[in-house]
Amino acid sequence: GSHKLFELYTKRNFRCDCGNSKFKNLECKLFPDKSKVNSCNKYNDNFFGLYCVCKRPYPDPEDEVPDEMIQCVVCEDWFHGRHLGAIPPESGDFQEMVCQACMRRCSFLWAYAAQLAVTRISAEDDGLLPNATGMGDEDVSKPENGAPQDNGLKEDAPEHGRDSVNEVKAEQKNEPCSSSSSESDLQTVFKKENIKTEPQSSCRLQELQAKQFVKKDAATYWPLNWRSKLCTCQDCMKMYGELDVLFLTDECDTVLAYENKGKNDQATDRRDPLMDTLSSMNRVQQVELICEYNDLKTELKDYLKRFADEGTVVKREDIQQFFEEFQSKKRRRVDGLQYYCS
């Protein structure tokens, strides 16, 4: 009663501090073997009931502007939609948000934002696309040589007729064109063309960074399954580790996965254990169990009714006494059964 309750909601890798050096005389009932310090715990302003860049409580009695709060998937702080530097999509058609502070720290995400973000922030070769949010000045990142680049998405080789392909081969070999080339020769030519014109890159991030894209001091909004598009090459995984954002490659880390897990757990809790047990029994066992259950239910109800009528508290010893008497009655009833005809 002397404590204040603050809603944290899905704090990543957080563990309680009871039983460690912060509370030496308080034993943790969840994790008896507790380390002295919970090094993974990150105590931001949420732990003091303050949220967003405005550092205000929620709900805020002094805030007269109706505004929902959105959680950043990286820092896990909560933000007012109007304080994110980019207005959330009106339809709410986005799955996750990364706040502007986290976008500054994880600037590599801007290369992905041009392709994946719900509020598209991108640039074309002949100039900037219109700014969807209308907030802030654009910072256009260009390739190092300053030349316009293609979009990194290679088109398939055009479909040539067999004669056209044979002409290409004839020019390469300085031989007359022949229309009777085999199908294998056709495939060989296309392989050579692909090798010359379509070099493959092992890092998708490098391909995206070779194009023009816009950086803004604003949050970004991301669609469903956007994390699966992040590059997982060795260099990128090392970068994620250095930035402490390896969780971005984990599809089970998303808020949607967390909520679905909670729904599944609730559905499991709502299942009737009696019905689950009955389904695994034969007919005779089912009848016997139902009879025993009804006897227990009736006697327990009558037993507890006495306490309700007298207004007394039911103690642990009372429940133990009830089950001892119930088991004794059951043994007498079973021992007295006659299994043969007289």
N, C-alpha and C positions, 0 to 999 in steps of 0.2 A: 504493500500500500504506500510505502514511502518512496517508491521508484517511479520514474517516467518511462513510458514505453514508446520506442521509436521504431518505425517500420524500415527495415533494411532491405529485404527482398533479394534473394539470390546473390548474396555476397560470395564471390568466388574464392574457394580454398580457405574460408574462414573457419576458425575453431574457437570454442569458448576458452576463456582465460582462467576458469576456476581450476584449482589444483596446481597451477604453475607459480612462478615467482611473484606474480602480481597479487595472488591471494593464497598465501602459503598454508593457512589453516583451513582452507575450504577444499574438500575432496570432490573431484569430478566423477559423477556417476556414469557418464558416457565413456570417458577415456581415463581409466584409473592410472595408466602409465603415461603421464603427461610430461612433456619436455619443459624446461624452465621458461623458455620464451617461445611464443608462437610467431616465428619469423615471417610466416606467410600472411599474417593479419595486417591489413592496411586500414588504419583508422582515419577516415576522411571526416568531413563535416557532418555527414549523415548520422554519425554516432552521437552527435550532439543536437540532433533534430534540425539541422540546417541543410538546405539543398540549393542547387543551381549556383550560377555565378553571382546571384544577388544575395546569397547566404541568408535566406529567409526560411522560416518554418513552413510546413505544409500540413494542414491548410493554414494559410496566412490570414489572420483576422483583419489585417490592415490592407490587404490587397483586394481592391474592388474590381479588378479585371478578371473575367472568367477565362481561365487558361489551364489546359491539362499539362501534366508533367510527363516527360519522356525520359527513359533511362538510357544512358550511354552504354553500349555493349562492351566497351574497353575499360573505362574507369569505374563504371557501375554507379556513377552519381546520377541524380535526377535533375532535369532541367525544364524550365518553362519553355514552351514552344516559341515564345517571342524573344527569348534570350539566347537563341542558338545561332543567330547570324544568317540563317536560312530558314524560311518559313516551311513548316512541314507540309507535304502534299495534302491538298484539301480532301481528297478521297480517303486519306489514311492508308493508301495502298503501298505500305512499306513494312518490312519485317523488323529491321534493326536500325539504330541510329548511332553514329559516331560523332561526339561533340567536337567543337572547334579546337579545344586544347589537345585532344587526342589526335586530331588530324594534323596538328602542327608537329606533335611528337612522332607520329607514324606517317610522315609525309609521303611514303611510298604508296599509300592508299589513293592519292590523287590520280595516279596513273590508271588505277582500276575504276575510279569514280567516273572518268570520262566514258567508260564502256558500260558500267554496271549500275551506277547510282540511279535511284528513282528520279531525283531532280538532276537531270543530266547537266554536267559541267564539262564542256568539251570545246575544241576549236577545229576549224577546217583550214585547209591550206590557204585559202584566199582571205582569211580573217577569222575573227571570233564569232562563235555562234551567239545569239541573243542570250543574255544572262537571265536564267529562269527565276532567280530570286530577287534580282534588282538590288542587291545589297553588296557593298564593298567593291574595291577595285580588283580587276583580274590580274593575275600574275601568270603570264604565258610561258610555260616551259617548252623549250625548243630542243631539237637535236643539236649535238655539239657542232656540227658543220654548218648549222643554220639553214640547211636546204630543206625544202618541204619533203615530207616522207609520206609513203603510202600508209594505209590503215593497218598494215600488218596482217591482213587477212588475204591470203593468196587465193586467186581464182584457179579453178581447174583448167588444164590445157584445153584450148579449143578443139572441137572435133573437126579434123581435116578429113578429106576424102583420101582414099588409098593412093590415088595418083599424085595428090599434093605431097603426101609423105614420101612417096618414092622419088619425087623431084628433089626433095631435100636431101635424101640419101644419095641421089645421083650427083648432086652438086658437091657433097662432102667427099665422094669417092671419085669424082671426075669421070663418071660412067654414064652411059645413056640411060634414060628413064625407061623403066620396065614396069608394066602394070601387073606382072605375075609374081610380085614379091609375096613371101609367106606372111602369115599372121604373126609369127615370132619376130620378123624384121620390123613390123609395125610397132610392137611393144618395145623393141630395143630403142627405136627412135624416140618414142615418148619418154623412156627412162633417161636417155641422154639429155633431152630438153629439160626434164624436171631437175636433173642434177645441176644443169647450168643456171636455170632461172629461179629455182625454188630452194635455196638453202634453208635447212631447218635449224631453229634455235632451241636450245635446251632450257632456256629461262624465259617464261612468258612475260615476267616483269620487265626484262630488258627490251623485249619487243614493244611493249606498251610505252616505255619511257623514250623510245626512239621517235615517238610522235609528239605533236603539239598537244598540250592539255593545260587546263586552267587550274591554278591554285587560288583559293580564297580563304579568308579568315572566317570560316563558316563551318557549320556541321554538315554532314552528309547523311542521306537516307538510302537504305539498301534493301533490295528485294529478297524474296525467299531463296535460300540455297546459294546466296552470293559467295559464301565462304568457300564453296567447292571450286570456284573459279580462281582462287589464289594459287600462285605458283608454289610448288613444294620441292623445288630443286634444293641441292645441298646448300648453296649460298643463301637462298631465301630463308630456309629453315634456320640457318645460323643467325640471320638478321632478326627473325622473329624472336629467337632466344635472347639476343642482346637487348631487344626492346621489351622483353617480357610480355609478348603477345602470342606465344605459341598456341594458346587456346583458340585463336582464330581459325586454326586448321581442324578443330574438333567440332564436328557437326552435332555432337551430343551436348555441347556447351551452350547452345542457343537457348533463348528464353522460351521459344516454342517447344523445344525438346523437353525443357524443364516442366513446362505446363502440361504437356502430354503425359509425362511420367507421373505427375501428380494426379491427373485424371485416371490413369490406369490403376494407380495405387488406391484411389477412392473406390473405383469399381470393384477391386479385389476385396476391400474392406466391407463393401455392401453385400458381398456374397454370404449366403446362409451356410455356416459350417455344418449344420445338421443335414441339409439337403446334399452337400458335397459328400458327407459320410454315407448317407443312404444310397447314393448312386453307385457306390463301390461294393454294395452288399447284395446277397441273394434275397429272395422273397421272404424266407423264414427269418433271416437276420433283421430285415427291415421291419417286420411286424414286431419282433421282440424289442427292437430299439425304440420304436414309437411308443409301445406300452410303457417301457421304463421311463421314457422322457415325460409322458403324460403324468405318471405317478409322481415323479420328482417335481414337476411344475405345480401340481395340485397341493402336495404336502408343503412345499416351500412357501407357496402363497398363503396357506392357512397359518403356517408358523410365523411369518412376518406380519400377518394381520394383527396378531396379539400385541406386537410392539407398537404398531400404529394406533391401535385402540387405547393403549395405556400411555402413549406419548413418550415412550422411552427410546433410547439410542440403541441401535443394533451394534454389538461389539464383535470383535474377531472371535472371541471365545464362544459367542452364541452361534455363529455360523459353523464353527468346528463341531460343537455339540450337536447341531442339527444333522450334519452329514454322518457323524458317528451313529446316531440313532437310526438314520435312514439306511445305512449299510447293515446295521444289526437287524432291522425289520426285513430287509431283502434276503439276508442269509436264512432267517427263520422261514421265510416264505418259500425259498428254493429247497431247503432241507425237508419241508413238509410235503413236497410234491410227490404224488403217487404215479410212478411210471408204468404200472402193470394193472391188469384187470383183476379184481378181487372175486 
